[in-house]
Amino acid sequence: MTHTRPTGDINRYEIRVRGRLDARWSAWFDGLELTPLPDGTTVIVAEAVDQAALHGLLRQVRDAGLSLISVARLDAVGDSSHQGDA
């Protein structure tokens, strides 16, 4: 999956899945940042993705057989225009 920067809705997303994914899963998710948490979940952070890339990432979560817990849009670094939107 390629994360491009076309004009339009570019955001950062935090995707939380059930299970503690170790570093080897990063390759499955094209090098995205994966953070296993003590509660038995893992957070995947995708930066600068558009809606098509987000849907592709969610498809990868499904294809890996992972249980999706949540998807949250994060404020872009230095961007105050999305504060309060989620």
Phi and psi restraints in degrees (range 20) as a CNS / XPLOR table:
assign (resid 1 and name C) (resid 2 and name N)
       (resid 2 and name CA) (resid 2 and name C) 1.0 -105.3 20.0 2
assign (resid 2 and name N) (resid 2 and name CA)
       (resid 2 and name C) (resid 3 and name N) 1.0 133.3 20.0 2
assign (resid 2 and name C) (resid 3 and name N)
       (resid 3 and name CA) (resid 3 and name C) 1.0 -100.1 20.0 2
assign (resid 3 and name N) (resid 3 and name CA)
       (resid 3 and name C) (resid 4 and name N) 1.0 101.3 20.0 2
assign (resid 3 and name C) (resid 4 and name N)
       (resid 4 and name CA) (resid 4 and name C) 1.0 -100.0 20.0 2
assign (resid 4 and name N) (resid 4 and name CA)
       (resid 4 and name C) (resid 5 and name N) 1.0 168.2 20.0 2
assign (resid 4 and name C) (resid 5 and name N)
       (resid 5 and name CA) (resid 5 and name C) 1.0 -117.8 20.0 2
assign (resid 5 and name N) (resid 5 and name CA)
       (resid 5 and name C) (resid 6 and name N) 1.0 65.2 20.0 2
assign (resid 5 and name C) (resid 6 and name N)
       (resid 6 and name CA) (resid 6 and name C) 1.0 -71.9 20.0 2
assign (resid 6 and name N) (resid 6 and name CA)
       (resid 6 and name C) (resid 7 and name N) 1.0 162.9 20.0 2
assign (resid 6 and name C) (resid 7 and name N)
       (resid 7 and name CA) (resid 7 and name C) 1.0 -67.9 20.0 2
assign (resid 7 and name N) (resid 7 and name CA)
       (resid 7 and name C) (resid 8 and name N) 1.0 149.4 20.0 2
assign (resid 7 and name C) (resid 8 and name N)
       (resid 8 and name CA) (resid 8 and name C) 1.0 128.3 20.0 2
assign (resid 8 and name N) (resid 8 and name CA)
       (resid 8 and name C) (resid 9 and name N) 1.0 -148.8 20.0 2
assign (resid 8 and name C) (resid 9 and name N)
       (resid 9 and name CA) (resid 9 and name C) 1.0 -85.2 20.0 2
assign (resid 9 and name N) (resid 9 and name CA)
       (resid 9 and name C) (resid 10 and name N) 1.0 94.3 20.0 2
assign (resid 9 and name C) (resid 10 and name N)
       (resid 10 and name CA) (resid 10 and name C) 1.0 -107.7 20.0 2
assign (resid 10 and name N) (resid 10 and name CA)
       (resid 10 and name C) (resid 11 and name N) 1.0 128.0 20.0 2
assign (resid 10 and name C) (resid 11 and name N)
       (resid 11 and name CA) (resid 11 and name C) 1.0 -142.7 20.0 2
assign (resid 11 and name N) (resid 11 and name CA)
       (resid 11 and name C) (resid 12 and name N) 1.0 173.3 20.0 2
assign (resid 11 and name C) (resid 12 and name N)
       (resid 12 and name CA) (resid 12 and name C) 1.0 -108.7 20.0 2
assign (resid 12 and name N) (resid 12 and name CA)
       (resid 12 and name C) (resid 13 and name N) 1.0 140.3 20.0 2
assign (resid 12 and name C) (resid 13 and name N)
       (resid 13 and name CA) (resid 13 and name C) 1.0 -129.6 20.0 2
assign (resid 13 and name N) (resid 13 and name CA)
       (resid 13 and name C) (resid 14 and name N) 1.0 146.2 20.0 2
assign (resid 13 and name C) (resid 14 and name N)
       (resid 14 and name CA) (resid 14 and name C) 1.0 -113.2 20.0 2
assign (resid 14 and name N) (resid 14 and name CA)
       (resid 14 and name C) (resid 15 and name N) 1.0 120.1 20.0 2
assign (resid 14 and name C) (resid 15 and name N)
       (resid 15 and name CA) (resid 15 and name C) 1.0 -113.6 20.0 2
assign (resid 15 and name N) (resid 15 and name CA)
       (resid 15 and name C) (resid 16 and name N) 1.0 122.5 20.0 2
assign (resid 15 and name C) (resid 16 and name N)
       (resid 16 and name CA) (resid 16 and name C) 1.0 -107.3 20.0 2
assign (resid 16 and name N) (resid 16 and name CA)
       (resid 16 and name C) (resid 17 and name N) 1.0 130.3 20.0 2
assign (resid 16 and name C) (resid 17 and name N)
       (resid 17 and name CA) (resid 17 and name C) 1.0 -125.6 20.0 2
assign (resid 17 and name N) (resid 17 and name CA)
       (resid 17 and name C) (resid 18 and name N) 1.0 155.6 20.0 2
assign (resid 17 and name C) (resid 18 and name N)
       (resid 18 and name CA) (resid 18 and name C) 1.0 -76.5 20.0 2
assign (resid 18 and name N) (resid 18 and name CA)
       (resid 18 and name C) (resid 19 and name N) 1.0 135.2 20.0 2
assign (resid 18 and name C) (resid 19 and name N)
       (resid 19 and name CA) (resid 19 and name C) 1.0 108.7 20.0 2
assign (resid 19 and name N) (resid 19 and name CA)
       (resid 19 and name C) (resid 20 and name N) 1.0 151.2 20.0 2
assign (resid 19 and name C) (resid 20 and name N)
       (resid 20 and name CA) (resid 20 and name C) 1.0 -97.4 20.0 2
assign (resid 20 and name N) (resid 20 and name CA)
       (resid 20 and name C) (resid 21 and name N) 1.0 105.0 20.0 2
assign (resid 20 and name C) (resid 21 and name N)
       (resid 21 and name CA) (resid 21 and name C) 1.0 -89.1 20.0 2
assign (resid 21 and name N) (resid 21 and name CA)
       (resid 21 and name C) (resid 22 and name N) 1.0 130.7 20.0 2
assign (resid 21 and name C) (resid 22 and name N)
       (resid 22 and name CA) (resid 22 and name C) 1.0 -88.6 20.0 2
assign (resid 22 and name N) (resid 22 and name CA)
       (resid 22 and name C) (resid 23 and name N) 1.0 -178.2 20.0 2
assign (resid 22 and name C) (resid 23 and name N)
       (resid 23 and name CA) (resid 23 and name C) 1.0 -59.6 20.0 2
assign (resid 23 and name N) (resid 23 and name CA)
       (resid 23 and name C) (resid 24 and name N) 1.0 -28.9 20.0 2
assign (resid 23 and name C) (resid 24 and name N)
       (resid 24 and name CA) (resid 24 and name C) 1.0 -64.2 20.0 2
assign (resid 24 and name N) (resid 24 and name CA)
       (resid 24 and name C) (resid 25 and name N) 1.0 -21.9 20.0 2
assign (resid 24 and name C) (resid 25 and name N)
       (resid 25 and name CA) (resid 25 and name C) 1.0 -70.0 20.0 2
assign (resid 25 and name N) (resid 25 and name CA)
       (resid 25 and name C) (resid 26 and name N) 1.0 -18.5 20.0 2
assign (resid 25 and name C) (resid 26 and name N)
       (resid 26 and name CA) (resid 26 and name C) 1.0 -57.1 20.0 2
assign (resid 26 and name N) (resid 26 and name CA)
       (resid 26 and name C) (resid 27 and name N) 1.0 -38.1 20.0 2
assign (resid 26 and name C) (resid 27 and name N)
       (resid 27 and name CA) (resid 27 and name C) 1.0 -62.8 20.0 2
assign (resid 27 and name N) (resid 27 and name CA)
       (resid 27 and name C) (resid 28 and name N) 1.0 -39.7 20.0 2
assign (resid 27 and name C) (resid 28 and name N)
       (resid 28 and name CA) (resid 28 and name C) 1.0 -61.0 20.0 2
assign (resid 28 and name N) (resid 28 and name CA)
       (resid 28 and name C) (resid 29 and name N) 1.0 -36.2 20.0 2
assign (resid 28 and name C) (resid 29 and name N)
       (resid 29 and name CA) (resid 29 and name C) 1.0 -100.6 20.0 2
assign (resid 29 and name N) (resid 29 and name CA)
       (resid 29 and name C) (resid 30 and name N) 1.0 34.3 20.0 2
assign (resid 29 and name C) (resid 30 and name N)
       (resid 30 and name CA) (resid 30 and name C) 1.0 52.3 20.0 2
assign (resid 30 and name N) (resid 30 and name CA)
       (resid 30 and name C) (resid 31 and name N) 1.0 40.4 20.0 2
assign (resid 30 and name C) (resid 31 and name N)
       (resid 31 and name CA) (resid 31 and name C) 1.0 79.5 20.0 2
assign (resid 31 and name N) (resid 31 and name CA)
       (resid 31 and name C) (resid 32 and name N) 1.0 10.5 20.0 2
assign (resid 31 and name C) (resid 32 and name N)
       (resid 32 and name CA) (resid 32 and name C) 1.0 -66.3 20.0 2
assign (resid 32 and name N) (resid 32 and name CA)
       (resid 32 and name C) (resid 33 and name N) 1.0 157.7 20.0 2
assign (resid 32 and name C) (resid 33 and name N)
       (resid 33 and name CA) (resid 33 and name C) 1.0 -74.4 20.0 2
assign (resid 33 and name N) (resid 33 and name CA)
       (resid 33 and name C) (resid 34 and name N) 1.0 122.4 20.0 2
assign (resid 33 and name C) (resid 34 and name N)
       (resid 34 and name CA) (resid 34 and name C) 1.0 -116.7 20.0 2
assign (resid 34 and name N) (resid 34 and name CA)
       (resid 34 and name C) (resid 35 and name N) 1.0 130.7 20.0 2
assign (resid 34 and name C) (resid 35 and name N)
       (resid 35 and name CA) (resid 35 and name C) 1.0 -126.5 20.0 2
assign (resid 35 and name N) (resid 35 and name CA)
       (resid 35 and name C) (resid 36 and name N) 1.0 105.5 20.0 2
assign (resid 35 and name C) (resid 36 and name N)
       (resid 36 and name CA) (resid 36 and name C) 1.0 -72.4 20.0 2
assign (resid 36 and name N) (resid 36 and name CA)
       (resid 36 and name C) (resid 37 and name N) 1.0 137.9 20.0 2
assign (resid 36 and name C) (resid 37 and name N)
       (resid 37 and name CA) (resid 37 and name C) 1.0 -111.4 20.0 2
assign (resid 37 and name N) (resid 37 and name CA)
       (resid 37 and name C) (resid 38 and name N) 1.0 156.7 20.0 2
assign (resid 37 and name C) (resid 38 and name N)
       (resid 38 and name CA) (resid 38 and name C) 1.0 -61.0 20.0 2
assign (resid 38 and name N) (resid 38 and name CA)
       (resid 38 and name C) (resid 39 and name N) 1.0 -21.3 20.0 2
assign (resid 38 and name C) (resid 39 and name N)
       (resid 39 and name CA) (resid 39 and name C) 1.0 -81.1 20.0 2
assign (resid 39 and name N) (resid 39 and name CA)
       (resid 39 and name C) (resid 40 and name N) 1.0 5.9 20.0 2
assign (resid 39 and name C) (resid 40 and name N)
       (resid 40 and name CA) (resid 40 and name C) 1.0 88.2 20.0 2
assign (resid 40 and name N) (resid 40 and name CA)
       (resid 40 and name C) (resid 41 and name N) 1.0 13.9 20.0 2
assign (resid 40 and name C) (resid 41 and name N)
       (resid 41 and name CA) (resid 41 and name C) 1.0 -115.0 20.0 2
assign (resid 41 and name N) (resid 41 and name CA)
       (resid 41 and name C) (resid 42 and name N) 1.0 169.3 20.0 2
assign (resid 41 and name C) (resid 42 and name N)
       (resid 42 and name CA) (resid 42 and name C) 1.0 -130.9 20.0 2
assign (resid 42 and name N) (resid 42 and name CA)
       (resid 42 and name C) (resid 43 and name N) 1.0 139.1 20.0 2
assign (resid 42 and name C) (resid 43 and name N)
       (resid 43 and name CA) (resid 43 and name C) 1.0 -105.2 20.0 2
assign (resid 43 and name N) (resid 43 and name CA)
       (resid 43 and name C) (resid 44 and name N) 1.0 130.0 20.0 2
assign (resid 43 and name C) (resid 44 and name N)
       (resid 44 and name CA) (resid 44 and name C) 1.0 -110.9 20.0 2
assign (resid 44 and name N) (resid 44 and name CA)
       (resid 44 and name C) (resid 45 and name N) 1.0 123.9 20.0 2
assign (resid 44 and name C) (resid 45 and name N)
       (resid 45 and name CA) (resid 45 and name C) 1.0 -106.9 20.0 2
assign (resid 45 and name N) (resid 45 and name CA)
       (resid 45 and name C) (resid 46 and name N) 1.0 124.6 20.0 2
assign (resid 45 and name C) (resid 46 and name N)
       (resid 46 and name CA) (resid 46 and name C) 1.0 -115.9 20.0 2
assign (resid 46 and name N) (resid 46 and name CA)
       (resid 46 and name C) (resid 47 and name N) 1.0 121.0 20.0 2
assign (resid 46 and name C) (resid 47 and name N)
       (resid 47 and name CA) (resid 47 and name C) 1.0 -104.6 20.0 2
assign (resid 47 and name N) (resid 47 and name CA)
       (resid 47 and name C) (resid 48 and name N) 1.0 146.2 20.0 2
assign (resid 47 and name C) (resid 48 and name N)
       (resid 48 and name CA) (resid 48 and name C) 1.0 55.3 20.0 2
assign (resid 48 and name N) (resid 48 and name CA)
       (resid 48 and name C) (resid 49 and name N) 1.0 49.5 20.0 2
assign (resid 48 and name C) (resid 49 and name N)
       (resid 49 and name CA) (resid 49 and name C) 1.0 -110.6 20.0 2
assign (resid 49 and name N) (resid 49 and name CA)
       (resid 49 and name C) (resid 50 and name N) 1.0 145.8 20.0 2
assign (resid 49 and name C) (resid 50 and name N)
       (resid 50 and name CA) (resid 50 and name C) 1.0 -94.9 20.0 2
assign (resid 50 and name N) (resid 50 and name CA)
       (resid 50 and name C) (resid 51 and name N) 1.0 -179.3 20.0 2
assign (resid 50 and name C) (resid 51 and name N)
       (resid 51 and name CA) (resid 51 and name C) 1.0 -62.1 20.0 2
assign (resid 51 and name N) (resid 51 and name CA)
       (resid 51 and name C) (resid 52 and name N) 1.0 -39.0 20.0 2
assign (resid 51 and name C) (resid 52 and name N)
       (resid 52 and name CA) (resid 52 and name C) 1.0 -63.6 20.0 2
assign (resid 52 and name N) (resid 52 and name CA)
       (resid 52 and name C) (resid 53 and name N) 1.0 -42.6 20.0 2
assign (resid 52 and name C) (resid 53 and name N)
       (resid 53 and name CA) (resid 53 and name C) 1.0 -67.2 20.0 2
assign (resid 53 and name N) (resid 53 and name CA)
       (resid 53 and name C) (resid 54 and name N) 1.0 -37.5 20.0 2
assign (resid 53 and name C) (resid 54 and name N)
       (resid 54 and name CA) (resid 54 and name C) 1.0 -61.9 20.0 2
assign (resid 54 and name N) (resid 54 and name CA)
       (resid 54 and name C) (resid 55 and name N) 1.0 -44.7 20.0 2
assign (resid 54 and name C) (resid 55 and name N)
       (resid 55 and name CA) (resid 55 and name C) 1.0 -63.7 20.0 2
assign (resid 55 and name N) (resid 55 and name CA)
       (resid 55 and name C) (resid 56 and name N) 1.0 -37.0 20.0 2
assign (resid 55 and name C) (resid 56 and name N)
       (resid 56 and name CA) (resid 56 and name C) 1.0 -63.6 20.0 2
assign (resid 56 and name N) (resid 56 and name CA)
       (resid 56 and name C) (resid 57 and name N) 1.0 -41.1 20.0 2
assign (resid 56 and name C) (resid 57 and name N)
       (resid 57 and name CA) (resid 57 and name C) 1.0 -65.5 20.0 2
assign (resid 57 and name N) (resid 57 and name CA)
       (resid 57 and name C) (resid 58 and name N) 1.0 -41.4 20.0 2
assign (resid 57 and name C) (resid 58 and name N)
       (resid 58 and name CA) (resid 58 and name C) 1.0 -64.8 20.0 2
assign (resid 58 and name N) (resid 58 and name CA)
       (resid 58 and name C) (resid 59 and name N) 1.0 -33.4 20.0 2
assign (resid 58 and name C) (resid 59 and name N)
       (resid 59 and name CA) (resid 59 and name C) 1.0 -64.8 20.0 2
assign (resid 59 and name N) (resid 59 and name CA)
       (resid 59 and name C) (resid 60 and name N) 1.0 -39.1 20.0 2
assign (resid 59 and name C) (resid 60 and name N)
       (resid 60 and name CA) (resid 60 and name C) 1.0 -64.0 20.0 2
assign (resid 60 and name N) (resid 60 and name CA)
       (resid 60 and name C) (resid 61 and name N) 1.0 -39.8 20.0 2
assign (resid 60 and name C) (resid 61 and name N)
       (resid 61 and name CA) (resid 61 and name C) 1.0 -59.2 20.0 2
assign (resid 61 and name N) (resid 61 and name CA)
       (resid 61 and name C) (resid 62 and name N) 1.0 -47.1 20.0 2
assign (resid 61 and name C) (resid 62 and name N)
       (resid 62 and name CA) (resid 62 and name C) 1.0 -61.6 20.0 2
assign (resid 62 and name N) (resid 62 and name CA)
       (resid 62 and name C) (resid 63 and name N) 1.0 -47.1 20.0 2
assign (resid 62 and name C) (resid 63 and name N)
       (resid 63 and name CA) (resid 63 and name C) 1.0 -64.1 20.0 2
assign (resid 63 and name N) (resid 63 and name CA)
       (resid 63 and name C) (resid 64 and name N) 1.0 -27.1 20.0 2
assign (resid 63 and name C) (resid 64 and name N)
       (resid 64 and name CA) (resid 64 and name C) 1.0 -80.8 20.0 2
assign (resid 64 and name N) (resid 64 and name CA)
       (resid 64 and name C) (resid 65 and name N) 1.0 -5.8 20.0 2
assign (resid 64 and name C) (resid 65 and name N)
       (resid 65 and name CA) (resid 65 and name C) 1.0 75.9 20.0 2
assign (resid 65 and name N) (resid 65 and name CA)
       (resid 65 and name C) (resid 66 and name N) 1.0 22.4 20.0 2
assign (resid 65 and name C) (resid 66 and name N)
       (resid 66 and name CA) (resid 66 and name C) 1.0 -88.0 20.0 2
assign (resid 66 and name N) (resid 66 and name CA)
       (resid 66 and name C) (resid 67 and name N) 1.0 149.1 20.0 2
assign (resid 66 and name C) (resid 67 and name N)
       (resid 67 and name CA) (resid 67 and name C) 1.0 -88.9 20.0 2
assign (resid 67 and name N) (resid 67 and name CA)
       (resid 67 and name C) (resid 68 and name N) 1.0 119.3 20.0 2
assign (resid 67 and name C) (resid 68 and name N)
       (resid 68 and name CA) (resid 68 and name C) 1.0 -77.5 20.0 2
assign (resid 68 and name N) (resid 68 and name CA)
       (resid 68 and name C) (resid 69 and name N) 1.0 128.3 20.0 2
assign (resid 68 and name C) (resid 69 and name N)
       (resid 69 and name CA) (resid 69 and name C) 1.0 -99.7 20.0 2
assign (resid 69 and name N) (resid 69 and name CA)
       (resid 69 and name C) (resid 70 and name N) 1.0 -48.1 20.0 2
assign (resid 69 and name C) (resid 70 and name N)
       (resid 70 and name CA) (resid 70 and name C) 1.0 -159.9 20.0 2
assign (resid 70 and name N) (resid 70 and name CA)
       (resid 70 and name C) (resid 71 and name N) 1.0 158.9 20.0 2
assign (resid 70 and name C) (resid 71 and name N)
       (resid 71 and name CA) (resid 71 and name C) 1.0 -131.5 20.0 2
assign (resid 71 and name N) (resid 71 and name CA)
       (resid 71 and name C) (resid 72 and name N) 1.0 126.7 20.0 2
assign (resid 71 and name C) (resid 72 and name N)
       (resid 72 and name CA) (resid 72 and name C) 1.0 -133.4 20.0 2
assign (resid 72 and name N) (resid 72 and name CA)
       (resid 72 and name C) (resid 73 and name N) 1.0 134.0 20.0 2
assign (resid 72 and name C) (resid 73 and name N)
       (resid 73 and name CA) (resid 73 and name C) 1.0 -81.5 20.0 2
assign (resid 73 and name N) (resid 73 and name CA)
       (resid 73 and name C) (resid 74 and name N) 1.0 133.3 20.0 2
assign (resid 73 and name C) (resid 74 and name N)
       (resid 74 and name CA) (resid 74 and name C) 1.0 -103.3 20.0 2
assign (resid 74 and name N) (resid 74 and name CA)
       (resid 74 and name C) (resid 75 and name N) 1.0 153.3 20.0 2
assign (resid 74 and name C) (resid 75 and name N)
       (resid 75 and name CA) (resid 75 and name C) 1.0 -65.5 20.0 2
assign (resid 75 and name N) (resid 75 and name CA)
       (resid 75 and name C) (resid 76 and name N) 1.0 136.6 20.0 2
assign (resid 75 and name C) (resid 76 and name N)
       (resid 76 and name CA) (resid 76 and name C) 1.0 -69.7 20.0 2
assign (resid 76 and name N) (resid 76 and name CA)
       (resid 76 and name C) (resid 77 and name N) 1.0 147.4 20.0 2
assign (resid 76 and name C) (resid 77 and name N)
       (resid 77 and name CA) (resid 77 and name C) 1.0 -60.1 20.0 2
assign (resid 77 and name N) (resid 77 and name CA)
       (resid 77 and name C) (resid 78 and name N) 1.0 126.1 20.0 2
assign (resid 77 and name C) (resid 78 and name N)
       (resid 78 and name CA) (resid 78 and name C) 1.0 77.3 20.0 2
assign (resid 78 and name N) (resid 78 and name CA)
       (resid 78 and name C) (resid 79 and name N) 1.0 6.7 20.0 2
assign (resid 78 and name C) (resid 79 and name N)
       (resid 79 and name CA) (resid 79 and name C) 1.0 -114.1 20.0 2
assign (resid 79 and name N) (resid 79 and name CA)
       (resid 79 and name C) (resid 80 and name N) 1.0 109.8 20.0 2
assign (resid 79 and name C) (resid 80 and name N)
       (resid 80 and name CA) (resid 80 and name C) 1.0 -95.6 20.0 2
assign (resid 80 and name N) (resid 80 and name CA)
       (resid 80 and name C) (resid 81 and name N) 1.0 -0.5 20.0 2
assign (resid 80 and name C) (resid 81 and name N)
       (resid 81 and name CA) (resid 81 and name C) 1.0 -72.0 20.0 2
assign (resid 81 and name N) (resid 81 and name CA)
       (resid 81 and name C) (resid 82 and name N) 1.0 -18.1 20.0 2
assign (resid 81 and name C) (resid 82 and name N)
       (resid 82 and name CA) (resid 82 and name C) 1.0 -105.0 20.0 2
assign (resid 82 and name N) (resid 82 and name CA)
       (resid 82 and name C) (resid 83 and name N) 1.0 4.2 20.0 2
assign (resid 82 and name C) (resid 83 and name N)
       (resid 83 and name CA) (resid 83 and name C) 1.0 -59.7 20.0 2
assign (resid 83 and name N) (resid 83 and name CA)
       (resid 83 and name C) (resid 84 and name N) 1.0 133.6 20.0 2
assign (resid 83 and name C) (resid 84 and name N)
       (resid 84 and name CA) (resid 84 and name C) 1.0 90.2 20.0 2
assign (resid 84 and name N) (resid 84 and name CA)
       (resid 84 and name C) (resid 85 and name N) 1.0 -15.8 20.0 2
assign (resid 84 and name C) (resid 85 and name N)
       (resid 85 and name CA) (resid 85 and name C) 1.0 -85.0 20.0 2
assign (resid 85 and name N) (resid 85 and name CA)
       (resid 85 and name C) (resid 86 and name N) 1.0 136.9 20.0 2
